[in-house]
Each structure stands twice: as C-alpha cells, then as structure tokens.
C-alpha cells in the first residue's frame, strides 16, 4: 500500500503514477508488459507502462476501492495525475472554486475491486 497525493487533472486522458509511487508499491517498471506512448500537454512523447491496480479513497472512516487501469511513467514527474481513465471516469466531480474544494461522488460504473 502507498499513499499518493496528486493533481486532479480533468484535462488528462489517463491516470499516471510517478515512478516513485510505483516503486513504493513494489512494481518493477521495466518488467511491466505493455508500453504506451502518450503526449504531454507540451507535445512531448512520454513512455509509460500499463498496469491494473486496486485504488482506494478514504475519508471519515469510509473507503471506496476499485480496480483501475493506470499508466506508470519511466520519466520522473512531480505528481501523480489523477485523470479520466482509471479515476475520474468513475466519479461525479463537483468543483467549488471559492472554497477550493472538490467533492467526488462514486458513479454507478465504479467497478468492484477484485477478490
């Protein structure tokens, strides 16, 4: 298990984990089978590996968990990007700018975690 802060990024098509988070989960990035090349917002190619993980959100003694397809970048990035595929696709997000809060409500499409 690893705790991961990140950037909730509605403009990111994918959820992308940092190499540091992947290592803390015991993942060998080089051993992951599928390579995916995505483009950054600045147009640069970013080489990533594909993995399915169980993600979990916790707050006030409640937890929501699901199996998600995420990317792990081999190139160091500052923060995990919580993008559409693997994360936001399963939630309704309400953004309140004046109070700087986001409320995530699980959608009916939230898959059950394996096991």
C-alpha positions as CSV (number, residue, x, y, z in Angstrom):
1,X,0.0,0.0,0.0
2,X,1.2,3.5,-0.8
3,X,-0.4,6.9,-0.2
4,X,-0.2,9.2,-3.2
5,X,-1.0,12.9,-3.5
6,X,-1.5,14.1,-6.9
7,X,-3.1,16.6,-9.3
8,X,-6.8,16.1,-10.1
9,X,-6.5,16.7,-13.9
10,X,-9.7,16.8,-15.9
11,X,-7.6,17.5,-19.0
12,X,-5.5,14.3,-18.7
13,X,-6.9,11.4,-20.6
14,X,-5.2,8.9,-18.3
15,X,-4.2,8.4,-14.7
16,X,-0.4,8.4,-14.5
17,X,1.6,7.3,-11.5
18,X,5.1,8.6,-10.7
19,X,8.0,6.1,-10.7
20,X,8.4,6.8,-7.0
21,X,4.9,5.6,-6.2
22,X,5.3,2.6,-8.5
23,X,8.5,1.6,-6.7
24,X,6.8,2.0,-3.3
25,X,4.2,-0.5,-4.5
26,X,6.9,-2.9,-5.3
27,X,6.4,-2.6,-9.1
28,X,9.3,-3.3,-11.4
29,X,8.6,-0.7,-14.1
30,X,10.9,-2.5,-16.6
31,X,9.1,-5.8,-16.1
32,X,5.6,-4.4,-16.8
33,X,4.5,-5.9,-20.2
34,X,2.7,-3.2,-22.2
35,X,4.3,0.1,-23.3
36,X,2.1,3.1,-24.1
37,X,3.3,6.3,-25.6
38,X,1.3,9.4,-24.7
39,X,1.8,13.1,-25.5
40,X,2.2,15.6,-22.7
41,X,0.4,18.9,-22.7
42,X,3.5,20.4,-24.3
43,X,3.5,17.9,-27.1
44,X,6.4,15.7,-25.9
45,X,6.2,11.9,-26.1
46,X,6.0,10.2,-22.7
47,X,6.8,6.5,-22.4
48,X,4.7,4.7,-19.9
49,X,3.8,1.1,-18.8
50,X,0.3,-0.1,-18.3
51,X,-0.8,-1.8,-15.1
52,X,-4.1,-2.6,-13.3
53,X,-4.1,-1.7,-9.6
54,X,-6.6,-1.5,-6.9
55,X,-7.1,2.2,-6.0
56,X,-8.8,3.3,-2.8
57,X,-10.1,6.7,-1.5
58,X,-10.6,7.1,2.3
59,X,-12.2,9.8,4.3
60,X,-14.0,9.9,7.7
61,X,-13.8,6.1,8.2
62,X,-15.3,5.4,4.8
63,X,-13.5,3.8,1.9
64,X,-14.2,3.3,-1.8
65,X,-12.0,0.9,-3.8
66,X,-11.9,-0.2,-7.4
67,X,-9.7,-1.9,-10.0
68,X,-8.2,0.6,-12.4
69,X,-6.0,0.6,-15.5
70,X,-3.3,3.2,-14.9
71,X,0.0,4.2,-16.5
72,X,3.3,4.4,-14.8
73,X,5.8,6.8,-16.4
74,X,9.5,5.9,-16.5
75,X,10.3,9.6,-16.8
76,X,10.2,11.3,-13.4
77,X,7.2,13.6,-13.0
78,X,6.4,15.7,-10.0
79,X,3.0,14.5,-9.1
80,X,0.6,11.6,-9.9
81,X,-2.0,12.8,-12.4
82,X,-5.5,11.6,-11.4
83,X,-7.0,11.8,-14.9
84,X,-10.1,10.5,-16.7
85,X,-9.3,6.8,-17.4
86,X,-8.8,4.9,-14.2
87,X,-10.0,7.6,-11.9
88,X,-12.4,10.4,-12.9
89,X,-14.4,8.1,-15.2
90,X,-15.8,6.5,-12.1
91,X,-16.8,9.7,-10.2
92,X,-19.0,12.8,-10.4
93,X,-16.8,15.7,-9.5
94,X,-18.1,19.0,-8.2
95,X,-15.6,21.8,-8.1
96,X,-16.2,24.7,-5.8
97,X,-13.7,27.4,-6.7
98,X,-14.4,29.9,-3.9
99,X,-13.9,27.3,-1.2
100,X,-11.2,25.4,-3.1
101,X,-12.9,22.1,-2.6
102,X,-13.7,19.1,-4.8
103,X,-16.4,16.7,-3.9
104,X,-16.2,13.2,-5.6
105,X,-19.3,11.0,-5.7
106,X,-18.9,7.4,-6.9
107,X,-20.8,6.7,-10.1
108,X,-22.8,3.6,-10.9
109,X,-20.0,2.5,-13.1
110,X,-17.5,2.1,-10.3
111,X,-16.1,-1.4,-10.7
112,X,-15.7,-3.7,-7.7
113,X,-12.2,-4.4,-6.6
114,X,-11.0,-8.0,-7.3
115,X,-11.3,-10.5,-4.5
